[in-house]
Every structure is written in structure tokens, then in C-alpha cells.
Amino acid sequence: MFRGSIVNMETPSSSTTLIHHSDYSETETLPDSYPSAPAEPLPEFLLEPEDAFIVKNRPVQLRCRASPATQIYFKCNGEWVNQNDHITRESLDQITGLVIREVDISVSRTQVEELFGLEDYWCQCVAWSSAGTTKSNRAYVRIAYLRKNFEQEPLGREVRLEQEVLLQCRPPEGMPAAEVDWLKNEDVIDPSQDSNFLITIDHDLIIKQARLSDTANYTCVARNVVAKRRSSTATLIVYVSGGWSSWTEWSDCNARCGQGWQRRTRSCTNPAPLNGGAFCEGPPVQRVTCTTLCPVDGGWTEWAKWSACGTECTHWRSRECQAPPPRNGGKHCSGSMMESKNCTEGLCTRNKKISIEHASHPLAPGMGVAVYAGLMGALLLCVILVLCVGVLAYRRRCRHLHGDITDSSSALTAAFHPGNYKPPRQDNPHPLHPSAPPDLTATAGAFRGPLFSLQQGVNDSPHKIPMTTSPLLDPLPSLKIKVYNSSTLSSLELPADMGSGDGEILSLKSVGTVGRDRDHHSHTLSREPGLSTSATLGNLGGRLTIPNTGVSLLVPPGTIPQGKFYEMYLIINKWDKTTLPSEGSQTVLSPVVSCGPSGMLLNRPVVLTLPHCAQLDTPTPDWTLTLKTQTHQGAWEEVLTVGEETLSSPCYLQLEEESCHVLMEQLGTYGLVGQSCPPQPACKRLQLALFAPRAPCLSLDYSLRIYCIHDTPHALKEVLDLERSLGGVLLEDPKPLLFKDSYHNLRLSIHDIPHTHWRSKLLAKYQEIPFYHIWSGSQRPLHCTFSLERGSLAVSQLTCKICVRQVEGEGQIFQLHTDIQETLPPHSPLPSGGTCLPSSQVGPYAFRLPDSIRQKICASLDAPSARGCDWRLLARSLGFDRYLNYFATKPSPTGVLLDLWEACHQGDADLVSLATALEEMGKSEVLVVMTTDGDC
């Protein structure tokens, strides 16, 4: 590099081409004029140096031109450039004749970098004439560059239709400053061509109103003289939230007679949800009750009196169709309104000839009276005979009735235990021995009319006392309750509509006389296959289990009074046949289960086991769990909240990782609900099950269904049954998913489809199940369908990937590789916790702990111990000590603890855990009993 310096020069000669500057300073001026020459004007620049950028290592050229000019030089950063570095050219202006001088210099990267950090590098041109000097503008020389990283890149977004969108871009630092272009799917956006786009001075892209066509990939491109940089691509999805169409007209009432319902519908098509837009909120169907007037068929009134005998020996009588008159389209009376007959018993005819003959032979004056008297006597005799026969039949029936009647007063107060019974007949080929067990299949007698208390004897006080306060009288819809007595071998049946009438005393018939009436009066429990079970249990107890659902009911020995038998039931209510126990942000965590008969008096608590889907293995408690029960009116009431029990709590709830066990003394309908406990959001355990049509597939269309269900055996069993009816098969084992209470939807998408042979019919990139539909726990099997189409029937292989995840949460991936023409066996995994236990076990076979060992353990631990080695320590050892006051209120706390242990270990009760707990307590005497009598 060189630096220009002031050089001593001679006075310039007019004959030389290269002008050498003399030793003038900037402040020095030339003489105003020469005596021999006219005065010259000041130099005027015809071309001034311009700013320049050094790209890489290429030097830049600066040029200036002035006229008139006797000398012209560059000065850079306040110092003169060496005259040897100037290239000067001289010419004459053809018009004015003035001298024009032009000069060039070259500036390299090295020159500029020497001043880096001090100030910008600049150069200025100075021209002389006889009139003085003139300076040009400064020209700055800078090193050009463009950084790689953007200061801010655009981010992808999901926006609703017609929403304003702002995509921000801050280009990398550069010299000169970078210019910015926006690309939409690699095409440059020109706001002058599309007024919906606007690029701000800060290089941001504004879409004034998002259109469906604006769904695209957007890229910000920065460029200057050095390079071009591209930002990361931002995907903009314009979604359309669904809107309801107008309601259809109300349908006709579905009941032809009486109360029914009518409905109207609407669809989420105005517009339909698109690109992941939200589905319409609210019900698509509305139902209202309606009443259709029932048709009333007409009925005849009584016949009117006969008219007077007419001249033609006939008389008439009439009736009207007014009892009742036909209404609302009812049928008109059939038959004639008028009736006529001969009024002289044939003694008079309308034939004149016969009348003359009869007139020639008239009856004797008293003969007509005698005929009528004889007829009346015969009629009276017939009436007397009929009354006698009726009286005899009635008396005989009363004798049979009195022989079979029971003392219903004792029956009601002792769970329908009859006081007496009719002995078996001698001609019975199979006499019943008094010590034989009761025939649990015997036909039950039917209660008709209201229930009354009978006195001890049939001839006692005839007063009828309504029995309306007994808990056994709570009506259950479509429910049959059988109550057996071991001594009388009798069976009674309670219809669901008992107590609806009044004024009639209860009639109890013997077992053998009502078999033919069973079809008319028997009310049996309506049950869904696989969702219910029942058994007749007595004092020995038993266990009801609905296979493969995790739902069971343990009835300990001694719960039912000695000598009584009850037909008990256990039902899982379907989602469409019950209201939900959840409110607000609560979620249903277990199936809703009914056990009964409700109102049944129990001597000790039973244990109801319910599977649940609450995730409980977190360090801090994040659930508030509540047990709810349904009243007869259908409303849900809170029974207890786990952790907030008091002495007035009627139940005890033992919580395990996948199920809960409820100790209760009142049968009914129960369900477990939960709510997040702030500040930590709770998680539900879900299962994802993938189904496909059963092979071979004969259509080009092919669909994959993914169900999102609770992680309970019952929920999976329900979906398997549903898909079996639809012809679907489970492709692989269900995958678990933790669903967080975060208000984020569940997103499902399909990827890596071989597009050469398959095409997806889904318009959007993904589907979503709304958060509340999953969190509410409505028990409806929620699913999404991916519809595919293959190119030809020859295509049989399908390979793809299905991703399921909660937005900003956990997810699962199904790697699918299947042959749609290969027939696969139905894949029906047994649900966890749903081992194939028998549906009912009666008596000692239902319990793992023999009764003799149970009694010895209770006798050893029920009494309080000064060392604390009693039932309280057993509760702590078994993990049942969350609320000990519940057990303390029971006559035998140890017995209730053992009942709970039986329920918790129904599938693996090998007595080891119990024996270990007793050994730690130092109860060696009980261990000896278990070793000798038990099956340890």
C-alpha cells in the first residue's frame, strides 16, 4: 500500500500530459488571473467518485472528471494519494474549449483493512484551475460480506380462515444491507400482483386475510453483492373450523300411541372442518318428547228397551256406538245398530192367511199366561243352579288358598321367610327331604297387587296394613328377586311393578301352581351378553365376576342371614344406557357398575372391585378421586373422596395401581371419577388399538381404524366385540398412551404411504380427537378412520406409519406392514387384569382362605393388644391402613381386613403375602394353623 504525500512540484507546464502537483497546500489558491490570459471559472465536477464495496479480494476503481482543471488528484482519509497511483487523462471540450481532466485510482482490500476499526475508508477528488480549487463528494469504500445465520426466521403456524397472518424475518447482518424476497412454494411473492400480501419495511410478510390457497411453505431469502441466504421453511396451514348446518324439521313422533320422542338433526358441514379445524361443539341430534293421541275403538252402548209390538208382530230395539265413541282414528263398532224380532214368540205372523186360521182357533183366555209363567220358572231354576256351582267352586278354592298361604308378616321382617308351608303330596314321585338343599331352579310364585302384612293366622284380624317402608320393596326395572328358605323350599318373586295398585291383599300361591303363569308374570333382568352375571347366594357367601372386565363383587361368609338365599347380580352399564357421574372438569375413570338387589340388608360389608385408568405412579398426588353413586331418580351423589373420609363415610376405598376395591354395605350403582389436583395436571392411561378389515379385501378402498379407549379390560373388550361385529381384526397389540389434563387434542396422522400404489383420501395432514371428548370419559369408543385407495386389485402389500400423540404431549407410532389379502386369525388379546375367572363362585370355593383359619386369625387379632400386635398392625402390613377408623367401627375388624385381602388377591391369592404379614407380627400360633389346615 502507498500513502499519497505532498510532493514538491514545478509550476505545471501547459505542454505536458501528466500534470505534477507543485508544493501547494490545500489553503493555497492560485492567482486570480494572469495578465496575458482571461480569467477561468472554478473547476466543476462532471463525474464524482461513488461508494464502492470490495467483494472478496477484488480492488475497486474510483473515478472523477472535472472542467476546467489544470490539476486533479485524490485524497483518501485526509491524505493525498501518491501521484504515481493516479491515471490521468486530458481532453478539450469541443464547445467551450475548456480543459477536461479525468483521473482514476485503485483501492485494494489491504488498504481498507489497515484502517479497520478506526473509521470508514473514504476518498475525495480535488481539482484546480486558475480561479481556485473544488472538492468532490466523499466516496466510501467498504468490504462487502453477508453472515450465514438469520437474526429471526419465520415460524410455521396454524391459522383459521380469513385470519391476519404475520410471518417475521430478520436477515443476516451484511454489508451492504441485504435485500429480502419472500417465496411461496419457491415462487417469489410480488405484492403488486397479489394485494393480499404486504412486505413491511422490516422485511416481515403480512397476509391480510388467510385463504385456503395460502396454505403453503414460506421461505425468506436474503441477498446482497456477496451471497444469497435462505431461511428455514415455515409451513402455514389455514384451517377451517366446522360450522353447524341448519336444523332439519322435527321428525314424526316415533310412538303410534302415547308418549314417544321426535328428533331433528344437523351436520357439521357449514363449513365442514378442514386441515385440522375444530369439529362443531354441541349435539348433532336433539330429541324432545311427544305424545300421540291413542286411537280409541268405538264401543256399543247397552241395548235400548224393546219397542211396542207393532202391527206386523215385531218389535225393535237400538244401540249406539258411543261407549266410547271412536276417536283418533279408532275402529267403528262392528255389528248392527238395530235389532228386531217377533214379539209374540211366533204366535203371530205377518201372513194374513195364517192369521185368519189362528183367529179361527183362538187360545183359551188363560193359556198365554201359563206359557209365560212356565218360561220364567225355567229361567229362575237355571240361575239358582249356576249360583250353587259358583259357591262350591269358591269354597274349594279358598281351602287350597288357605293351605298354601304364608305368614307374610314374618316373611317381610325376616327377608321373606315363610312361616308355614303345605306338605308335599304323597303321590309326588320325587319327595323333597327336609334336609335337602333348596331347588334354586324352582319356579317362583308371583306377587300381584300391593304388598300387605298378614297376621299370624288366616282367620285373624282382617285389617290390611300396607308395608311401604321395607327396603326390600324398592322397585327395580326389569328385575327378578328370588328369595329362598332352606326349611320350606319355597320361592317368591317380586315383580317390578309391585305396589302400584291398592285395595287387594297379597296372594301367595304355592310353587307348583304357578308354573303355567310364569311367562306372564316373571320379570327378569335385562342383561347385555358379557356385561353381567348373577348367582343365588346364601349365608356361605360367594363371588360374582364378569369375565375379562376386571369387575367383581365379593360377598363374604355371613353377609346374608342364615337360611336366606338371594339372587344377586352384577352389571356393567353401557355408555348409552346411563348418565355420566362426571361434572365440569371431572373425568370418569372406571366403568359404571350396578350391583344388587338394591335395598338388600347386609350383615357385613361386601367388596366391589372396579378397574380404573388413573395414572398413580407420580411422586406427588395429582388426582382428587371421588366415588359416586346413582340415586333412584338418576342423579349422582358423592359417596366419599379418597383421603377425606370421616366416621360418617359409608364406604372404604382401597386404591391400587389399576383397580380399586370398595367396601360397602349398600348395593347400588357406582362409578369412580377424578379431577386434577393443582398445580400438577393429572394423566389418564389410554390404549390405542389399530383395526383393519378382515382379509381378503375385494375392494380398492381400504380403511384403518384407530380407537382411543380407557386402559381398562372392559373398554378393550367392548371395542373387540364391536369390531368383531363390523368384520374388523386387530392388527397388533394395543399401545399405551398417557393423556394429560392439558386441554390439548389428540392428533393422528399417517405417513410413508407408498404413493406409487396407494393414495390417502384424507384432505388434511392429520385428524384430531377433541380433548374434552377423551377427558370426559363418556365411554363411547372414540376412533379415527384413515381411508386409503389402492391403484389396482393386484396391490396387496401395505406399508405405512401411523403416529398418534397428544399435542405437546406423549405419543405412539404404529409401524404397519401387512398383506391385505392374507387371512389372519382374529387377534384378541386378553385384557390385563381380565383373566378368565368363572362368572360366579358360591360358598367356600369362592375364597382362598379357609373359614377355620379365618376364625382363628380373627380371634387372635380382634382383641386390642398392649404391644400393638393386633388388627391395626395387620392393616399396616397389608397396606390397608389409610383410614383405620372405618375398620374400628366393625364388630370384627380383622374379618373385614381379610375380606379386603381376598378381593385384592382374587387372581393370585397364594396365602404367602398373608403368611408373611403374620410372621412379621410374631403370630406363630396362627402360622401353625395355616400350615396344618391351610394351603400355604
Residue pairs with C-beta under 8 A, 6 or more apart in sequence:
1 108
1 110
1 111
1 114
2 81
2 82
2 84
2 85
3 79
3 81
3 82
4 73
4 74
4 75
4 76
4 79
4 80
4 81
4 82
4 83
4 85
5 79
5 80
5 82
6 23
6 25
6 80
7 20
7 21
7 23
7 83
8 22
8 23
9 20
9 21
9 22
9 23
10 20
10 22
11 22
12 19
12 20
12 21
12 22
12 70
12 71
17 88
17 90
18 88
19 70
19 71
19 72
19 88
19 90
19 101
20 83
21 71
21 73
21 83
26 126
26 133
29 132
29 133
30 128
30 129
30 130
30 131
30 132
31 130
32 39
32 131
33 39
33 130
34 130
37 130
39 130
39 131
40 68
40 98
40 129
40 130
40 131
41 68
41 129
41 131
42 129
42 131
42 132
42 133
42 134
43 66
43 67
43 68
43 69
43 72
43 127
43 128
43 129
43 131
43 132
43 133
43 134
44 66
44 67
44 134
45 64
45 65
45 66
45 125
45 127
45 134
45 136
46 65
46 66
46 67
46 100
47 63
47 64
47 65
47 102
48 64
48 125
48 136
48 137
48 139
49 62
49 63
49 64
49 74
49 123
49 124
49 125
49 136
49 137
49 139
50 62
50 139
51 139
51 140
51 141
51 142
52 60
52 61
52 62
52 107
52 139
52 140
52 141
52 142
53 60
53 141
53 142
53 143
53 144
53 175
53 176
53 225
54 60
54 107
54 108
54 109
54 112
54 141
54 142
54 143
54 144
55 144
55 225
55 226
56 226
57 109
59 106
59 107
59 108
59 109
60 106
60 107
60 141
61 104
61 105
61 106
61 107
62 74
62 104
62 105
62 106
62 107
62 123
62 125
62 139
62 141
63 102
63 103
63 104
64 72
64 74
64 102
64 103
64 125
64 127
64 136
65 100
65 101
65 102
65 103
66 72
66 100
66 101
66 125
66 127
66 134
66 136
67 93
67 96
67 98
67 99
67 100
67 101
68 98
68 99
68 100
68 129
69 99
69 100
69 101
69 127
69 128
69 129
70 99
70 101
70 128
70 129
70 130
71 101
71 127
71 128
72 88
72 101
72 102
72 103
72 125
72 126
72 127
72 128
73 80
73 81
73 83
73 86
73 103
73 125
73 126
74 80
74 81
74 86
74 103
74 105
74 123
74 124
74 125
74 126
75 81
75 123
75 124
75 125
75 126
76 105
76 107
76 111
76 121
76 122
76 123
76 124
77 115
77 119
77 121
77 122
77 123
81 105
81 123
85 105
85 106
86 103
86 104
86 105
87 103
87 104
87 105
88 101
88 102
88 103
89 101
89 102
89 103
90 99
90 100
90 101
90 102
91 99
91 100
91 102
92 98
92 99
92 100
93 99
93 100
101 127
103 125
105 123
107 121
107 123
107 141
109 143
111 121
112 121
112 141
112 142
112 143
113 143
115 121
120 140
120 142
121 140
121 141
121 142
122 138
122 139
122 140
122 141
123 138
123 139
123 141
124 135
124 136
124 137
124 138
124 139
125 135
125 136
126 133
126 134
126 135
126 136
127 133
127 134
127 136
142 175
142 176
143 175
144 174
144 175
144 176
144 224
144 225
144 226
145 174
145 175
145 226
146 172
146 173
146 174
146 175
146 178
146 222
146 223
146 224
146 226
146 227
146 229
147 172
147 173
147 174
147 229
148 172
148 229
149 172
150 169
150 170
150 171
150 172
150 220
150 222
150 229
150 231
151 170
151 171
151 172
151 173
152 168
152 169
152 170
153 169
153 220
153 231
153 232
153 234
154 167
154 168
154 169
154 205
154 218
154 219
154 220
154 231
154 232
154 234
155 167
155 168
155 234
156 234
156 235
156 236
156 237
157 165
157 167
157 234
157 236
157 237
158 237
158 239
158 275
158 276
159 165
159 210
159 236
159 237
159 238
159 239
160 210
160 238
160 239
160 240
160 241
160 277
161 210
161 211
161 212
161 238
161 239
161 240
162 209
162 210
162 211
163 209
163 210
163 238
164 206
164 207
164 208
164 209
164 210
165 206
165 207
165 210
165 214
165 236
166 204
166 205
166 206
167 182
167 204
167 205
167 206
167 207
167 218
167 220
167 234
167 236
168 204
169 180
169 182
169 203
169 204
169 205
169 220
169 222
169 231
170 202
170 203
171 177
171 178
171 180
171 203
171 220
171 222
171 229
172 178
172 222
172 229
174 222
174 224
174 226
175 224
176 224
176 225
177 224
178 222
178 223
178 224
178 229
179 222
179 223
179 224
180 199
180 203
180 220
180 221
180 222
181 188
181 189
181 220
181 221
181 223
182 188
182 189
182 197
182 199
182 205
182 218
182 219
182 220
182 221
183 189
183 218
183 219
183 220
183 221
184 214
184 216
184 217
184 218
185 216
185 217
186 217
186 219
189 197
189 199
189 205
190 197
191 197
191 198
191 199
195 208
196 207
196 208
196 209
196 211
196 214
197 205
197 206
197 207
197 208
198 205
198 206
198 208
199 205
199 206
200 206
203 220
205 218
205 220
207 214
207 236
210 236
210 238
211 238
212 238
212 240
212 274
212 275
214 236
214 238
215 236
215 237
215 238
215 275
216 235
216 236
217 233
217 234
217 235
217 236
218 233
218 234
218 235
218 236
219 230
219 231
219 232
219 233
219 234
220 230
220 231
221 228
221 229
221 230
221 231
222 228
222 229
222 231
223 229
237 275
237 276
237 765
238 275
239 273
239 274
239 275
239 276
239 277
239 764
240 271
240 272
240 273
240 274
240 275
240 277
241 273
241 277
241 278
242 268
242 269
242 271
242 272
242 273
242 277
242 278
242 279
242 280
243 268
243 269
243 270
243 271
243 280
244 266
244 267
244 268
244 270
244 280
244 282
244 284
245 266
245 267
245 268
245 269
245 270
246 266
246 270
247 264
247 265
247 266
247 286
248 264
248 265
248 266
249 264
250 262
250 263
250 264
250 288
251 262
251 263
251 264
252 262
253 260
253 261
253 262
253 290
253 291
253 292
254 260
254 261
254 262
255 261
255 290
255 291
255 292
256 292
257 292
257 293
257 294
257 295
258 291
258 292
258 294
259 289
259 290
259 291
260 289
260 290
260 291
260 292
261 287
261 288
261 289
261 290
262 287
262 288
262 290
263 285
263 286
263 287
263 288
264 285
264 286
265 284
265 285
265 286
266 284
267 284
268 279
268 280
268 284
273 279
273 280
274 763
274 764
275 763
275 764
275 765
276 747
276 764
276 765
276 766
276 767
276 768
278 768
278 770
279 770
293 327
293 328
294 328
295 326
295 327
295 328
295 329
295 330
295 331
296 324
296 325
296 326
296 327
296 328
296 330
297 326
297 330
297 331
297 333
298 321
298 322
298 324
298 325
298 326
298 330
298 331
298 332
298 333
299 321
299 322
299 323
299 324
299 333
300 319
300 320
300 321
300 323
300 333
300 335
301 319
301 320
301 321
301 322
301 323
302 319
302 323
303 317
303 318
303 319
303 339
304 317
304 318
304 319
305 317
306 315
306 316
306 317
306 343
307 315
307 316
307 317
308 315
309 315
309 343
309 344
310 316
310 343
312 350
313 342
313 343
313 344
313 348
313 349
313 350
314 340
314 341
314 342
314 343
315 340
315 341
315 343
316 338
316 339
316 340
317 338
317 339
317 340
318 337
318 338
318 339
319 337
319 339
320 337
321 332
321 333
321 337
326 332
326 333
342 348
345 371
347 358
348 355
348 358
349 355
401 507
402 458
403 422
404 421
404 422
404 508
404 509
404 510
404 513
405 454
405 458
405 508
406 418
406 419
406 420
406 421
406 454
406 490
406 508
407 418
407 419
407 420
407 454
407 456
408 451
408 452
408 453
408 454
408 506
408 508
409 419
409 453
409 454
409 455
409 456
410 417
410 418
410 419
411 417
411 418
411 419
411 492
412 451
412 453
412 467
412 470
412 472
414 561
414 564
415 472
415 483
415 561
415 564
415 566
415 601
416 472
416 483
416 485
416 492
417 485
417 563
417 564
418 485
418 488
418 490
419 456
420 488
421 488
421 489
421 490
422 510
424 431
424 432
432 439
432 489
434 487
436 489
437 486
438 484
438 485
438 486
438 489
438 565
439 489
440 482
440 484
440 536
440 565
442 489
442 491
442 511
443 491
443 511
443 514
443 515
443 518
444 480
444 482
444 491
444 492
444 493
444 511
444 514
444 518
444 522
445 490
445 491
445 492
445 493
445 508
445 509
445 510
445 511
445 514
446 493
446 495
446 509
446 514
446 517
446 518
446 521
446 522
447 492
447 493
447 494
447 495
447 498
447 506
447 508
448 495
448 504
448 506
448 507
448 521
449 498
449 501
449 502
449 504
449 505
449 506
449 507
450 466
450 498
450 499
450 500
450 501
450 502
450 503
450 504
450 506
451 466
451 467
451 473
451 498
451 499
451 506
452 464
452 465
452 466
452 467
452 505
452 506
453 464
453 465
453 467
454 505
454 506
455 461
464 505
466 502
467 473
468 499
471 599
471 600
471 601
472 481
472 494
472 597
472 599
472 600
472 601
473 494
473 498
473 499
473 599
474 597
474 598
474 599
474 632
475 496
475 497
475 498
475 499
476 496
476 596
476 597
476 598
477 496
478 496
478 523
478 524
478 525
478 526
479 494
479 496
479 523
479 525
479 569
479 596
479 597
480 493
480 494
480 522
480 523
480 524
480 525
480 567
481 493
481 494
481 566
481 567
481 597
482 491
482 492
482 493
482 536
482 565
482 566
482 567
483 491
483 492
483 564
483 565
483 566
484 490
484 491
484 536
484 538
484 564
484 565
485 563
485 564
485 565
486 538
486 563
486 565
487 563
489 511
490 510
490 511
491 511
492 508
493 521
493 522
493 523
495 521
495 523
496 523
497 523
514 521
525 532
525 534
525 569
525 571
527 534
527 569
527 571
528 571
528 572
528 574
530 546
530 547
530 548
530 549
530 717
530 721
531 546
531 549
531 571
531 572
531 574
532 546
532 569
532 570
532 571
532 572
533 544
533 545
533 546
533 569
533 570
533 839
533 840
534 544
534 567
534 568
534 569
534 570
534 840
535 542
535 544
535 567
535 568
535 839
535 840
535 842
536 565
536 566
536 567
536 568
536 842
537 555
537 560
537 565
537 566
537 568
537 842
538 560
538 563
538 564
538 565
538 566
539 557
539 558
539 559
539 560
539 561
539 562
539 563
539 564
540 557
540 842
540 843
540 844
541 554
541 555
541 556
541 557
541 558
541 559
541 560
541 843
541 846
541 847
542 555
542 840
542 841
542 842
542 843
542 846
543 552
543 553
543 554
543 555
543 840
543 841
543 846
543 847
543 906
544 552
544 553
544 555
544 568
544 569
544 570
544 595
544 839
544 840
545 551
545 552
545 553
545 570
545 837
545 838
545 839
545 840
545 841
545 906
546 552
546 570
546 572
546 714
546 839
547 834
547 836
547 837
547 838
547 839
548 713
548 717
548 830
548 831
548 834
548 835
548 836
549 572
549 591
549 611
549 712
549 713
549 714
549 717
549 831
549 834
550 609
550 610
550 611
550 658
550 659
550 712
550 713
550 714
550 831
550 833
550 834
551 570
551 572
551 591
551 593
551 609
551 610
551 611
551 714
552 570
552 608
552 609
552 837
552 903
552 906
553 568
553 570
553 595
553 606
553 607
553 608
553 609
554 606
554 607
554 608
554 609
554 846
554 899
554 902
554 903
554 906
555 568
555 606
556 604
556 605
556 606
556 607
556 847
556 895
556 899
556 902
557 847
557 851
558 603
558 604
559 602
559 603
559 604
559 605
559 606
560 566
560 602
560 603
561 601
561 603
566 597
566 600
567 597
568 595
568 596
568 597
568 600
569 594
569 595
569 596
569 597
570 593
570 594
570 595
571 593
571 594
571 595
572 591
572 592
572 593
572 714
573 591
573 592
573 593
573 594
573 669
574 779
575 778
575 779
575 780
576 780
578 592
578 630
578 669
579 630
579 634
579 636
580 588
580 592
580 776
580 777
580 778
580 779
581 588
581 592
581 628
581 630
581 636
581 671
581 673
582 588
582 673
582 776
582 777
583 636
584 675
585 675
585 676
585 741
585 775
586 626
586 673
586 674
586 675
587 673
587 674
587 675
587 684
587 741
587 775
587 776
587 777
588 671
588 672
588 673
588 776
588 777
588 778
588 779
589 612
589 613
589 614
589 625
589 672
589 673
589 674
589 684
589 710
589 777
590 610
590 611
590 612
590 613
590 660
590 671
590 672
590 712
591 610
591 611
591 671
591 712
591 714
591 715
591 779
592 630
592 669
592 670
592 671
592 779
593 608
593 610
593 669
593 670
593 671
594 668
594 669
594 670
595 606
595 608
595 667
595 668
595 670
596 667
596 668
597 667
598 666
598 667
598 668
599 667
600 667
602 665
602 666
602 667
604 665
604 890
604 895
604 896
604 899
605 652
605 663
605 664
605 665
605 890
605 896
605 899
606 663
606 664
606 665
606 667
607 661
607 662
607 663
607 899
607 900
607 902
607 903
608 661
608 662
608 664
608 670
609 659
609 660
609 661
609 662
609 903
609 906
610 659
610 660
610 661
610 662
610 670
610 671
610 672
611 658
611 659
611 712
611 713
611 714
611 833
612 658
612 659
612 660
612 672
612 712
613 684
613 685
613 686
613 710
613 711
613 712
613 715
614 623
614 625
614 674
614 682
614 684
614 685
615 682
615 683
615 684
615 685
615 738
616 623
616 655
616 657
617 657
618 680
618 683
620 680
621 677
622 676
622 677
622 680
622 681
622 682
622 683
623 674
623 675
623 676
623 677
623 682
624 641
624 642
624 674
624 675
624 676
624 677
625 641
625 642
625 653
625 655
625 660
625 672
625 673
625 674
626 638
626 639
626 640
626 641
626 642
626 672
626 673
626 674
626 675
627 638
627 639
627 640
627 641
627 642
627 651
627 653
627 662
627 670
627 671
627 672
628 636
628 637
628 638
628 639
628 670
628 671
628 672
628 673
629 636
629 637
629 639
629 668
629 669
629 670
630 636
630 637
630 668
630 669
630 670
630 671
631 637
636 671
639 649
639 650
639 651
639 670
640 649
640 650
640 651
640 653
642 653
642 655
643 882
645 652
645 883
645 885
645 886
647 885
647 889
649 883
649 886
650 664
650 665
650 666
651 662
651 663
651 664
652 662
652 663
652 664
652 883
652 886
652 887
652 900
653 660
653 661
653 662
653 663
654 660
654 661
654 662
654 663
654 880
654 882
654 900
654 904
656 904
658 711
658 832
658 833
659 833
660 672
661 900
661 903
661 904
662 670
663 886
663 896
663 899
663 900
664 670
673 777
674 682
675 682
676 682
676 741
681 740
681 741
681 742
682 740
682 741
683 738
683 739
683 740
683 741
684 710
684 711
684 738
684 739
684 741
684 774
684 775
684 777
685 710
685 711
685 736
685 737
685 738
685 739
686 708
686 709
686 710
686 711
686 736
686 737
686 738
686 739
686 774
687 707
687 708
687 709
687 710
687 711
687 715
687 716
687 734
687 735
687 736
687 737
688 706
688 707
688 708
688 734
688 735
688 736
688 737
688 804
688 812
688 814
689 706
689 707
689 709
689 716
689 719
689 730
689 734
690 704
690 705
690 706
690 730
690 731
690 732
690 802
690 814
690 816
691 704
691 705
691 706
691 707
691 723
691 728
691 729
691 730
691 731
692 702
692 703
692 704
692 705
692 728
692 729
692 731
692 818
692 820
693 702
693 703
693 727
693 728
693 729
693 820
694 727
694 728
694 729
694 823
694 824
695 729
695 819
695 820
695 821
695 822
695 823
695 824
696 820
696 821
696 822
696 823
697 820
697 821
698 793
700 789
700 790
700 791
700 792
700 793
701 787
701 788
701 789
702 787
702 788
702 789
702 790
702 798
702 820
703 785
703 786
703 787
703 788
704 750
704 785
704 786
704 788
704 802
704 816
705 723
705 728
705 783
705 784
705 785
705 786
706 748
706 783
706 784
706 786
706 802
706 804
706 814
707 719
707 781
707 782
707 783
708 737
708 746
708 769
708 774
708 782
708 783
708 804
709 715
709 716
709 718
709 719
709 781
709 782
710 777
710 779
711 736
712 831
713 831
713 832
713 833
713 834
714 831
715 779
715 781
716 734
716 829
716 831
717 831
717 834
718 781
719 781
720 730
720 828
722 781
723 729
723 730
724 826
724 828
729 824
729 826
729 827
730 826
730 827
730 828
730 829
731 814
731 816
731 818
731 827
732 814
732 827
733 827
733 829
734 829
735 804
735 812
735 814
736 812
737 804
737 806
737 810
737 811
737 812
738 809
738 810
739 746
739 774
739 775
739 806
739 809
740 806
740 809
740 810
741 775
742 771
742 806
742 808
742 809
743 771
744 771
744 806
744 807
744 808
744 809
745 768
745 769
745 770
745 771
745 806
745 807
746 768
746 769
746 771
746 774
746 804
746 805
746 806
746 807
747 766
747 767
747 768
747 803
747 804
747 805
747 806
747 807
748 766
748 767
748 768
748 769
748 784
748 786
748 802
748 803
748 804
749 765
749 766
749 767
749 802
749 803
750 760
750 762
750 786
750 800
750 801
750 802
750 803
751 800
751 801
751 802
751 803
752 799
752 800
752 801
753 759
753 760
753 788
753 800
754 798
754 799
754 800
756 791
757 790
757 791
757 792
757 795
757 797
758 788
758 789
758 790
758 791
758 795
758 798
758 800
759 788
759 789
759 790
759 791
760 786
760 787
760 788
760 789
761 787
761 788
761 789
762 786
762 787
767 784
767 786
768 807
769 782
769 784
773 782
774 782
786 802
788 798
790 798
796 819
796 820
796 821
796 822
797 817
797 818
797 819
797 820
798 816
798 817
798 818
798 819
798 820
799 816
799 817
800 816
801 813
801 814
801 815
801 816
802 813
802 814
802 816
803 811
803 812
803 813
803 814
804 811
804 812
804 813
804 814
805 811
805 812
830 836
833 907
835 907
837 906
837 907
844 850
844 851
847 902
848 902
848 905
848 909
848 910
848 911
848 935
849 898
849 901
849 902
849 909
849 911
849 914
849 934
850 933
850 934
850 935
852 929
852 933
853 926
853 929
853 930
853 933
853 934
854 895
854 898
856 926
856 929
857 894
857 898
857 918
857 923
857 926
858 892
858 894
858 895
858 898
860 923
860 925
860 926
861 870
861 871
861 874
861 894
861 923
862 870
862 871
862 892
862 893
862 894
862 895
863 870
864 870
869 921
869 922
869 923
871 887
871 893
871 894
871 897
872 881
872 884
873 921
874 894
874 897
874 917
874 918
874 921
875 881
875 884
875 887
875 893
875 897
877 916
877 917
877 920
877 921
878 897
878 900
878 901
878 913
878 914
878 917
880 887
880 897
880 900
880 901
887 893
887 896
887 897
890 896
898 914
901 909
901 913
901 914
902 909
905 913
911 930
911 934
911 935
911 936
912 936
914 930
915 927
915 930
915 936
918 926
918 927
918 930
919 927
930 936
